[in-house]
Amino acid sequence: DNRDSQSQITDPKQLSGGERSFATISMLISLGECIESPFRVMDEFDVFMDAVSRNKALETLIETGKRNSNRQYIFITPQDISSITP
C-alpha cells in the first residue's frame, strides 16, 4: 500500500537512477506544458531505467508528442528502439 508513511520516499537521494530518470521526465513533460518552445530534446533519458519503466516513459513521451503536433520532439538514446511504434 503506497499510502502508509513507511512506503513514502521523501528524499530524492533514496531513489534509484531509473526512478530519478522517470521522475525527471515527468517533471519535464509537466514543465513543457507551461513553457512555449517549438522543440524539445531529451538525450539519453532512459539509460538508467529498467525495461518496464523505459517502455512506459517512451509511450508517455510519444503520446505527448502526438498531442502537441505543433512542436518537434527529439529523443536520443543508445538503447534499442526497434520495438517502439510511433
KAMONOR-V108185 format. One line per field, one symbol per residue. phi: phi as a letter, one per 30 degrees, with the letter a starting at -180 (. if undefined). psi: psi as a letter, one per 30 degrees, with the letter a starting at -180 (. if undefined). Layout:
BEGIN
phi = ???
psi = ???
END
This chain:
BEGIN
phi = .dcdddcdccceddddeddddddddedddddddccdadbbbbchdcecddddddddddeddddddddcddbccbccbdddcdddcd
psi = kgflfffkkfjffflleeeeeeeeeeeeeeefffkjkflkkkkhfgegkleeeeeeeeeeeeeeeefifglkkjkkkflkgffkk.
END
